[in-house]
Amino acid sequence: MSRPRLLFISPRFLFPLNEGGKIRTVGMLRAMKGGVFDITLASPAPADLGLFAGDIESVADRFISWPAAQGGFIAKTLGVLGPLPASVATDRSDAGRAAIAKALAAGTDVVVADFPHSAVLLPDRLDAASVMFTHNLEAEILERHAAVAQGWRRFVWQREARKMDTFERATLRRFDSVVAVSDRDAMALALRYGLRKVSRIETGVDLDFYSYQPPRAEAGVAVFAGAMDSRTNIDGIEFLLRAVWPRVHAARPSSLMLIAGRNPPAALVAEAKASGMNWRFTGSVADIRPHLHAGDLSVIPLRVGSGTRLKAFEAMASGLPVVSTTLGVEGLGLSPGEHYLAADTEADFADAVLRLLDDSALRTRLAEAGRALLEARYSWPIIARQFEAICQEALRTA
């Protein structure tokens, strides 16, 4: 008997794996391939598509694509001025809609939309069973940006948040099933948008890829791993640089803050250098693992965002104890004091970093507890079975 056909639509090309959403999607698809569904992946494709043939084969039985849009300042500005959220407007593509329509006409049993943004690529009517995979509450992210912004930027974020609330509400209600990445997100989506049912899957991590290394006896390096062209990450690192690290530097001036991620803003790099503190930015890296293993602890100083942050699990899997704001590990099912140190004020964050730098027994205890939790609950094969079950239910009840 042939397997049911699943069309998985991503609004962005999934490789290289340099963003949390891509990592989550690819981890799940890799664990799903060869299972219950015959999977077709549909996404925009870059000019160097041939470099990623092996990656694509690892996640899907076939791949359909259209040329990736060339975003830029003008496109983003027009998006801000238009009726759709700017991040959604830039994903519109006539070629993408045509490719999706052709795939649907050829026969599809279940359509999975990755992020609400994918809806701009779909026809107005879907005859197949439909599943929306939400990685975040998109409107909530924008609202949180507005809450910490100043001046005209606050007005822009507030307007984008209102547009996203309208778009997200209408989009999620179109689908037979909505999937969130945490219990907290599932409840928030259901309440905010009046959804009858929101399913939940865990957030996973590749435990073979991120090998565990026990903490060193002596510590002196804190690591932040994340794309530095993300406004969410920039805000967190500005908070770390301006409010937290001066306290750490005063107590331990030799301690290094390592920022591993692509495209750090030149102004931020210059500000760190001018501070006289021991900071280093790597820029783009081909493999984040050596940079994680170069550290003694991971810091997640995020103040805005939604969904779940994979950087916490990647650090824990690698053997790094974590200091995080409450938001930084939101929805991950971690217990403060057992799996990480929680810190939401600048003083508490600095104190937690210093505690870990000074206490090797605490570093080891947190690292071991974190890895054990991941092995018990958060491997991708476990999560892929959860997602397959949701898609099977949507197919039965559509």
N, C-alpha and C positions, 0 to 999 in steps of 0.2 A: 504494500500500500504506500502511495506517495505521501510525503510529508506536506502539511499545510504550508502555504506560501506566505512569508512575512516580508513586507516592504518596510525597511527602516530608513527614514528620511532625516538626514542631518543638514542643518542650514550652513554648515562649514565643513571643510575637508578635515578629516580626523587626525591627520599626521602632518608633522611630527607631534609626539605626545608632549606638548609644552603648556597645556592648560588643564586645570582640574576636570572640567566637563568632558574634554576629550579622553582623558585617562579613565574616567568612570565609564564612559560609553564603550571604549575599546576593550577595557577589562571585561565588561559584561558580555559583549558580542563574541569575544574570543572564547569565553566559557560556554556560550550558547551554540557556537558553530558545530555542526554535526549532531545536534541534539534533536529536539522535537520539531523544529521548523527548518524549512528551506529558506535561507535568508538572502534577500537582495538589498544591498546598501545603495542608497542614492544620496549624492551630495555634489556640491560644486567641486571642481578639480583645478589644481594649479597647473601652470605651464610645465613643471617638472614632474608630472604625474608618474612617469615611468620609474622614477627612483623609489616609488612606494608600492610596487607591484606585490612584493612579498608581504608587506603589512596588510594590504587590502585582502589578499588571499587568506590571511590568518583570521579575518573577522566575518567574511561573507562568502556565499557560494557564487555570487556574481555582483558586478558593480555597474551602475549607470551614473552618468555625470553630465555636467554642463560647465561652461567656462566660469571660473570664479570671478566675481565682480572686483573691479579695481577701486577699492575705497580710498578716500582722501578727504582733505579738509572741506572741499566743496560739497561732496556727497554727505558728509556728516552735518554740515551746516544746513543743507536742504532738508535733511532728516529732522533736525531740531525744529525747523520752521513748519514742517508738514503735520498732517493730522495723526500719523502713526508715530509710535515711539521711534526715536532715531535708530536704535539698535535693530529694530524690526525692519524699518524702511530699507536699510542697506542690504537686507537679505532677499528683497524682492528680485525676481528674475523671470522674464518671459520664457527664456530658454529652459529654466528650471521647471516652470509650470508645465511646459510642453513635455519635458522628459518624464515628469511624474504622471501626467495624464496618459501618456503612452504605456507606462508600466502598469497603471491601474486597468487600462483597457485590455491588456494582455492577460489579466487574471491575477488577483491578489486576495488572499483570505483575511489577512490582518495587516493593517497599516499602523506603524509606530512612528509618531512624530517626536523627534528629539528636541526638546525645548519648545515653548509656545511659538517662537519665531518661525518654526517650520510651517506654520499654518498659512503663511503668505505664498507658499509653493503649492498648496492643495486646491483642488476645485471646491466650489461652494457646497457640493453634495458628495458624500462618501457612501458608497454602497457596501464596502467591506467593513468588517469589524475594525474599530479604531481605538488606539491607546495613545494617550499623551504622556510622555516621560518628562516630568518637570524636575530639574536639578535645583531649582531655587523658587522662591516667591519673587518674581521679577519686579513687581511694583514695590515690594518691601525694600529691595536693594536701593532703589532710587529714592525712596522716602528716607532711608537711613543716610544716604549721601546728602540729601537736603538738610537733614538735622545737624550735620557738622559743617556745612558749607557757610560761606559768608557772602554778603553783598549780592551782586547780580547772579553769581553762580547758584546761590540758593534758589532764586526765582527760576532759573533754568531747570535745576533738578526737580523742583516742585511741579513744574509744568510737565516734564517728562514722566514723573511719577503718576500724575493724573491720567495722561495718555495711556500709560502702561496698564493702569488699573482697568480702564475701559477695554483695552485690547485683550488683556489676560482673562478678564471675566467672560467676554464673549467667546474667546477661543476655547477655553477649558470646557465650557458647556456644550461644545460641539461633539465631544468625544464620548465613546461608550465607557471608557475607563481612564482615570487619571492616576498616575503613579508618582509618589513623592519619595524623597530619599531619607526621611526620618519621620517618626511619630509626630514630632512637633510640627513639621511642615504639612503633614497630612491633615492634622486638625486645623491648622491655620488656613489652609486652602479651602477646606470644607466650610468653615465658618465665614470666611471673607467673601467667598463667591457663591455660597448657597449650593454647593455640590452635594449630591446625595451620598456619594461614596468616593473616597480617595484611598487607594491601596498604598502600601509602603514597602519598599525594599531597603535593605541595609546599604551602607556605603562600604565598598570593598577595597582591598589592597592586594597586590601581587606579592605573596609572601616568599616566593622563590626569587623573584627579581630583587626585592629589597631584603638582602640577607642581614641577619642579626650579628652585630659586633658588640661585645660587652663594653660598658663604659670604662674609660681609662682611669687609672688611679689619680692622676693629676689633671685638672681641667683648666682651660683658659680660652675656649673658643665657643661662641654662640653662633647659631646658623639660622638664617631665615631663607627658605626656599620658595620662590614664587615669581611669576612673571611680573617684571617691574614696569610694564606698560599698562598694567591694570590699575585703575583709579583706586580700587579697594586696597590693593597692596601698597600703593604710594601713600595713601592716607595713614596706614598702619606704620610704615617705616618713618614717615615724618614725625609721628607721635613718639616712636622709639628714639629717634635721633634727638629730638628737641626736649622731650620731657623725661624719658626713662634713662637713656644711656649716660647722660652727665652724672647721674647718681652712681651708676655702676663704675664709671671711669674714675670718679673721686675715690672710691674704695679700692679698685683694682685697675689702675691705669694701663697695665700691660694686656688686659683681656681684649680679645679681638671679636668684633662683630662682623660676620661674613654674610653678605647679601648675595645669594646665588639665584640669578634669574635674568632674563633677557631685557634689554632696552631700558636700563635705569635712566631716568631723566638727568640730563647734564647738570641742571641746576641743583638737583638733590646730591649728586656726586660731589659737586663743588662745595656745597654746604657742609657735607660730612668732612671733606678734606680741610676746610677752613676751621672746623671745630677743634682740630688738634687731637681728636680722639682716634682710637685704633679701629678704623673701619675699612673694609675692602669690598668692592663690588666686582663680581666675576663677569657680568654681562652674560650673553647667551652661552649655554653649556650644552654639549652633546649628550652628557650623561650626568644626572644630578647625584648619583650615588657616591662618587668620590668626595663630593663636597659635603654631603651629609656625614660621611664617615670621618671627614676632617674635623667635625665639630664634637663638642662635648655635651651640648644641649641644644634644643630647638626652641625658638621663640615665635609666637604667633600673636602679634600685637594688634589684631584687627578690630576696628570699631564699626565698620559698615560691611554689608554683605548679607547673604541669605543662603539657604541650602546648607550643605555640609562641606567642610574644607578637607580635601584629601591630603594636604600637606601634613596634617597631624598624624594620620595613619602611616604615611610614608616615613616620617621621622621615628615613630614608635616601632615600626617594623625593623628599622635599621639599628635600633638600640639606643636611640636618643631620648632622654627624658625631656618633657615638654613643659614650657611655661606659656600659658595662653590666657587671653581674655575669655570671658564666658561666651561671647559671640564667636570667637575663633574656633571653638569646639562644639558649637551649638548643634544639637541633633545627633551627635555621634555616640551617645550612650556611655560617656566616660564619667567616672566619679572623681571629683577634685580631691587631692590628697592621696588617692589610690593609684590613679592612672596619669595624672598630670597635676601641676600646681596652677591654681586659678588666681588671676590678678587683673583687676579692672581699673585701678588707679595707677598713676605714674609711680607713686611711692611703693605700692604693693608689688608692682611689676619688677621694679628694680630690686626690691628685697628678695623676691622669689628667684631672680637670676643669680643674685649673690649667694643665696642659700645653696643652690645647686652647684655653683662653682666651688664652694667651700666644703661640701659634704659628699664625699664619694659614696658612702653607704646609701644616702638618699637617692643619688643618681642611679645606683644599681637597682634599688628596690623599685623605683618607678619604671625603669627600663624593662625589667623582667616582668612586672605586672602588665605593662602595656603590650608586650609581645605575646604573652599568654592569652590575653583577651582577644587579640586579633586572630590568633590561631584557632580559638574556640568558636568565633562568630563571624569573622569578616573576610573569609577567602572568597574569591570570585566564583568558583564553582557553586558554592552555597547560594550566592546571590543570583546567579544565572537561573537556578532552578526556581527561585522565587518569582523572577520576572517571567519565565516561561509559563508558570502556572497562572499568572495574571492574564497573559495573552490568550491562553487556552480558555479561560473563563469568558473573556470578551468574545471569543469566537463562538462559544456555546450559546451565549445569551444575546448576541447582537440580532 
